[in-house]
Amino acid sequence: MNPELWLKSGEWLSIGGHRLFVRSVGRGMPVLALHAFPTSSYDYSRLVPLLSNHYHLILFDYPGYGFSDKSPVHPYSLFECADLVSAVAAHFGIQRAYLLAHDIGSSIALIGLLRQSLSIKKLILMNGSVVSIQFEDLTMRLIQRTLLHPTLGPWIGKLGLINRAFFASTTKKLFSYPLSRQELDDFWSIITYNNGSQLYPVLMRYMLERWQYQYQWLDALKEYPVPLTLIWGQADPIARPAVADIVMSYLPEAIYIRLAGVGHYPHWETPELVAEVVKHVFG
């Protein structure tokens, strides 16, 4: 499914002062799927057809992402995203659900777990950047520091320096294979929807929240344990296997599925394999 069809198959909900893009598809036990930075719910477009006959899948774009509202002055926060997960669930009358989370969605899931704002039946985390491990790539570290600078970062966005070439350059390391031109165009078209590329440095400031609260969020796995499964691409240079090891130290009884040779987006690279694991775990 391409981004245009993904957009046409969804709807907008007015929740928490935002106009959120939401997809609700399938029947059965509800599964809330939380997406990555800097992409969108479209990340799950290859997984949805494999699961929609088994579950009621609910996916939405956080404020500032995908097809949702992209205000240039909103104080974007992972805490707000966690509140919106509960609000979206409440809209559909959901009190208890499975949770499938990737990248920053994993931090959002842990915030929800810590706040006990939604009853989570089972939790799957995929290559979640839930704790910081220093990058080995000096170039990436420099890019991070520049984009997170309180003055330089926003100006980089306003000047249009976050372009397709930048996205392609920073993204190519995340996948175990070179993305096709069409794949890059599809991802980029959603990021740039409604001038979204200007928000890239602003949205990236989620990292400051994570650095401050990451261990409190991880403590939720001890304080409010739920059945946890990790699905982890072992070739990920960002949320490396060492991150999964840290998560496992908080909940040693968790299930850990290692995907050899797979990068940061396992549900995009190997959707059939991920779908089988999801069905086995969620039942």
C-alpha positions in Angstrom: 0.0 0.0 0.0 1.4 3.4 -1.0 1.0 6.6 1.2 -1.9 7.9 -0.9 -3.9 4.7 -0.2 -2.8 4.7 3.4 -4.2 8.3 3.8 -7.5 7.5 2.0 -8.0 4.4 4.3 -7.8 6.4 7.5 -9.7 9.1 9.3 -9.0 12.2 11.5 -10.0 12.4 15.1 -10.1 15.6 17.2 -8.4 14.6 20.4 -6.6 16.6 23.0 -6.7 19.7 20.8 -5.1 17.9 17.9 -6.4 16.6 14.6 -4.9 13.1 14.6 -4.7 10.7 11.6 -5.9 7.3 12.7 -6.4 3.9 11.0 -8.7 1.4 12.6 -8.8 -1.9 10.7 -9.7 -5.6 11.5 -11.6 -7.4 14.2 -10.7 -9.2 17.4 -8.6 -8.2 20.4 -7.4 -4.6 20.0 -3.7 -4.0 19.2 -2.4 -0.5 19.5 0.7 0.1 17.2 3.1 2.9 18.0 5.5 4.2 15.4 9.0 5.6 15.1 10.8 8.9 14.8 10.8 10.6 12.2 8.3 8.5 10.3 4.6 7.6 10.9 2.0 4.9 11.3 2.8 4.0 7.6 5.7 2.1 9.0 3.2 -0.7 9.7 1.7 -0.7 6.2 3.4 -4.0 5.3 2.3 -5.6 8.6 -1.3 -4.6 8.7 -2.5 -6.9 5.9 -0.9 -9.8 7.7 -2.6 -9.1 11.0 -6.0 -7.5 10.3 -7.8 -10.9 10.0 -6.7 -11.6 13.6 -6.8 -8.4 15.5 -8.5 -4.9 15.7 -5.5 -2.8 14.7 -5.4 0.8 15.7 -2.6 3.0 14.5 -2.2 6.8 14.6 0.3 9.5 13.8 1.6 11.5 16.8 1.2 15.3 16.6 3.9 16.6 14.3 4.2 13.3 12.4 2.7 11.7 9.4 -0.7 13.1 8.4 -1.6 14.5 11.9 -1.4 18.2 12.8 2.0 19.8 12.5 2.0 23.1 14.3 5.3 24.9 14.2 4.9 26.2 17.7 3.6 23.2 19.6 5.7 21.9 22.6 6.0 18.3 21.3 6.5 15.7 24.0 6.6 12.0 24.5 4.4 12.5 27.6 1.7 14.0 25.5 1.9 11.1 23.0 1.4 8.6 25.9 -1.7 10.5 26.9 -3.0 10.4 23.4 -2.5 6.6 23.2 -5.0 6.3 26.1 -7.3 8.9 24.5 -7.3 7.2 21.1 -8.1 3.9 22.9 -10.9 5.5 24.8 -12.4 6.8 21.6 -12.7 3.3 20.4 -14.1 2.1 23.7 -10.9 0.1 24.5 -10.0 -0.5 28.1 -7.5 -3.3 27.6 -5.3 -3.9 24.7 -2.1 -5.5 23.3 0.6 -3.0 22.6 3.1 -3.1 19.7 5.7 -0.4 19.8 8.8 0.5 17.8 11.6 3.1 18.3 10.2 6.1 20.2 6.9 4.2 20.5 8.7 2.0 23.0 9.4 5.0 25.3 5.8 6.1 24.9 4.6 2.6 25.8 6.8 2.6 29.0 5.4 6.0 30.0 1.9 4.6 29.6 2.9 1.6 31.6 4.4 3.7 34.4 1.3 5.9 34.5 -1.1 2.9 34.3 -3.2 5.0 31.9 -4.2 1.9 29.9 -4.5 -1.7 30.8 -1.8 -3.5 28.7 -2.5 -7.2 28.3 0.9 -7.9 26.5 3.7 -5.8 25.2 6.0 -6.2 22.2 8.9 -3.8 21.8 10.8 -3.7 18.5 14.2 -2.0 18.3 13.1 0.6 20.8 15.5 3.4 21.6 14.5 3.3 25.3 18.0 4.0 26.6 20.9 6.0 25.2 24.1 4.2 24.2 26.7 6.4 22.7 26.9 6.3 19.0 30.1 4.9 17.5 29.6 7.1 14.4 31.2 10.5 15.1 29.4 12.1 12.1 26.0 11.0 13.5 26.9 12.4 16.9 27.8 15.8 15.3 24.5 15.8 13.4 22.6 15.1 16.7 24.3 17.8 18.6 23.6 20.3 15.8 20.0 19.5 15.4 19.4 19.5 19.2 21.0 22.9 19.6 18.2 25.2 20.8 19.0 27.9 18.3 20.7 26.1 15.4 18.3 23.2 15.2 15.1 25.2 14.6 16.9 27.4 12.0 18.1 24.3 10.1 14.5 23.3 9.8 13.3 26.7 8.8 16.0 27.1 6.2 14.9 23.8 4.5 18.2 22.1 5.1 16.4 18.9 6.2 15.8 17.6 2.6 15.4 14.3 0.8 19.2 13.9 0.5 19.7 14.4 4.2 16.9 11.9 4.9 18.3 9.3 2.5 21.8 9.8 4.0 20.7 9.3 7.6 18.2 6.5 6.8 20.4 4.3 4.8 22.3 3.0 7.8 19.0 1.9 9.5 18.1 -0.8 7.0 20.0 -4.0 6.2 19.5 -3.4 2.5 19.5 -0.2 0.3 16.0 1.2 0.2 14.6 1.7 -3.3 14.0 5.1 -4.7 10.2 4.5 -4.3 10.5 3.5 -0.7 12.6 6.6 0.1 10.1 8.8 -1.8 7.2 7.2 0.1 8.7 7.8 3.5 9.9 11.3 2.6 6.5 12.3 1.2 4.8 11.6 4.5 7.5 13.5 6.5 7.1 16.5 4.3 3.3 16.5 4.3 2.1 19.8 5.6 5.7 21.2 5.8 6.6 18.5 8.3 10.3 18.5 7.4 10.7 21.9 9.2 9.7 20.2 12.4 12.5 17.5 12.2 14.8 19.2 14.7 11.9 20.1 17.0 10.6 16.6 17.1 14.1 15.3 17.6 14.1 17.0 21.0 12.3 13.9 22.4 15.8 12.7 23.0 16.2 15.3 25.8 13.2 13.8 27.5 14.5 10.3 27.1 17.9 11.2 28.5 16.3 12.7 31.6 13.7 10.1 32.3 14.8 6.9 30.6 15.6 5.0 33.7 12.4 6.0 35.4 10.5 4.7 32.3 12.5 1.4 32.4 11.6 1.0 36.1 8.0 0.6 34.9 8.9 -2.9 33.7 9.7 -3.8 37.4 6.9 -1.8 39.0 4.1 -2.9 36.7 5.4 -6.0 34.9 3.4 -7.2 31.9 4.3 -10.1 29.6 7.0 -8.6 27.4 8.5 -9.8 24.1 11.4 -8.1 22.3 11.7 -8.4 18.6 15.1 -7.0 17.7 16.9 -6.6 14.4 20.5 -7.4 15.3 22.0 -5.2 12.6 20.5 -2.0 14.0 23.2 0.7 14.5 20.9 2.9 16.6 19.0 0.7 19.0 21.7 -1.9 19.1 21.4 -5.3 20.7 23.1 -3.9 23.8 19.9 -1.8 24.3 17.8 -5.0 24.3 20.2 -6.5 26.9 19.5 -3.6 29.2 15.8 -4.0 28.8 16.1 -7.7 29.6 18.0 -6.9 32.8 14.9 -5.1 34.0 12.6 -8.0 33.1 14.7 -11.2 32.8 11.6 -13.4 32.1 10.8 -11.5 28.9 11.0 -13.3 25.6 13.8 -12.1 23.3 13.5 -12.8 19.5 16.7 -12.0 17.8 16.5 -11.3 14.0 19.9 -11.8 12.5 20.8 -9.5 9.7 17.8 -7.3 10.2 18.1 -3.5 10.8 16.1 -0.9 12.8 12.7 -1.5 11.1 12.0 -5.2 11.4 8.3 -4.8 10.6 9.3 -3.2 7.3 12.2 -5.5 6.4 10.7 -8.8 7.5 6.9 -8.2 7.9 6.0 -11.9 7.5 8.4 -13.0 10.2 7.3 -10.3 12.6 3.6 -11.1 11.9 4.2 -14.7 12.9 5.8 -13.7 16.1 3.0 -11.2 16.9 0.4 -13.9 16.3 2.3 -16.4 18.5 2.7 -13.9 21.3 -0.7 -12.2 21.3 -2.5 -15.4 20.5 
